[in-house]
Structure formats: structure tokens, C-alpha cells
Amino acid sequence: MLAGGGDITGAVRAALAVADQAAGLGLHGAEMFALHDAVRLGAADLVADRLDRLADQIDGALAPVLARHAAAYVARDPMVLDVVAKQLEQLGMMLHAAEAHAHTADAYRRLGDPRRAQPSVTRAWALARDCQDDSAGEIKVRTPALADLAAPGL
């Protein structure tokens, strides 16, 4: 709700507080998701190391993928972000995958390569569009990563 109201800083603080509470209760899965919410809110630098350590404590494929997402976001590594986005798709986490594709596009743009960003923009847009029930094809999902996502050109 904080992020939806435009208070990203407050939302990050809340996610970190939830992660700390979950850790104190030994709820590593809840801690992992709260930490990844901080990544999704643009604060990967605050949680990347913690997610990496947590990935060693949680069984399954998801925790390492979320840890790689955080590390690649901090490093602005478009190649790893692209791999992570595809892994999130395979895990059925389509909104998270859309955000990771948007992060990939942003990383390519920061490297001065908008041409290589375009496939990630297209995929992010398609996944975000599919995360809602809207026959008009407009994207109504709004997260920090997807907020400025426009329909891709031809």
C-alpha cells in the first residue's frame, strides 16, 4: 500500500521490517519474499548480501534465483538479469519476471545500448499485460520497475 501511494522509501522500510520479523521467527521463506520485495522496489543494494546468504538456507530453485536477481540488479548486469527473468518465467512468477525483464532493459540502456534493451522491453510489456484481466491490452500493473513501461514499437 505504501508503494502504491508513492511512498517507495516507506515501502522499503516496511519490507525490511517484515524481513527482520520473519527472520526472528525462523520463517525463511517469508524473509526471502520480503527481501525480494525490497529488490523490486529498487533497493537491491540493501538486501543482496542477505538474500545470497539466505539462498543457502532454503531448499528449491527459487531462493538462488531471487539472490541472483538482487546481485545482478546491483551490478546492473543485463546478461544475468536476462537469465534471471527467464528463470522467473519458468517458475511461473510472471510479474516478477516482467520486472526482471524491465531491469534488463534498463541495464542495457545504462550501457548505451537501447537496441539490445528492446527485446526485454517487449517481453516485460507482454508479461505485465498478461498479469491482468484487461481486454484493451493496456498495462495497469504499476510497480517501480514497470511504472514507465510503454507499449513496444514495431
Residue pairs with C-beta under 8 A, 6 or more apart in sequence:
2 8
2 10
2 11
2 14
3 11
3 41
3 143
3 144
4 142
8 41
8 42
8 144
11 37
11 41
12 38
12 41
12 42
12 43
12 46
15 34
15 35
15 37
15 38
15 41
15 43
16 34
16 35
16 38
16 46
16 47
18 30
18 34
18 37
19 30
19 31
19 34
19 35
19 38
19 47
19 50
22 28
22 29
22 30
22 31
22 34
23 31
28 54
28 57
28 58
29 58
31 54
32 51
32 54
32 58
32 62
32 63
32 66
35 47
35 50
35 51
35 54
35 66
35 70
36 47
36 51
36 66
36 69
36 70
36 96
38 44
38 46
38 47
39 47
39 48
39 51
39 66
39 69
39 70
39 73
40 96
40 99
40 143
40 144
40 145
41 144
42 144
42 145
44 69
44 70
44 71
44 73
44 74
45 74
47 70
48 67
48 70
48 71
48 73
48 74
51 63
51 66
51 67
51 70
51 71
52 67
52 70
52 71
54 63
54 67
55 63
55 64
55 66
55 67
57 63
61 87
61 91
62 91
62 93
65 84
65 87
65 88
65 91
68 80
68 83
68 84
68 87
69 81
69 84
69 88
69 96
69 100
69 103
71 80
72 80
72 81
72 84
72 103
72 107
73 81
73 103
76 106
76 107
76 110
76 111
77 107
78 104
78 105
78 107
78 108
78 111
78 116
78 117
78 120
81 100
81 103
81 104
81 107
82 101
82 104
82 120
84 100
85 97
85 100
85 101
85 103
85 104
85 120
85 123
85 124
86 97
88 94
88 96
88 97
88 100
89 97
89 127
94 127
94 130
94 131
95 127
95 128
95 131
95 141
95 143
97 127
98 123
98 124
98 125
98 127
98 128
98 131
98 141
98 145
98 146
99 124
99 143
99 145
99 146
100 145
101 120
101 121
101 123
101 124
101 127
102 120
102 121
102 124
102 145
102 146
102 149
103 145
104 117
104 120
104 124
105 117
105 118
105 120
105 121
105 124
106 117
106 145
108 114
108 116
108 117
108 120
109 117
118 152
121 149
121 152
122 152
124 145
124 146
124 149
125 139
125 149
125 150
125 151
125 152
128 139
128 141
128 146
128 149
129 137
129 138
129 139
131 141
132 139
132 140
132 141
134 140
137 151
139 146
139 149
139 151
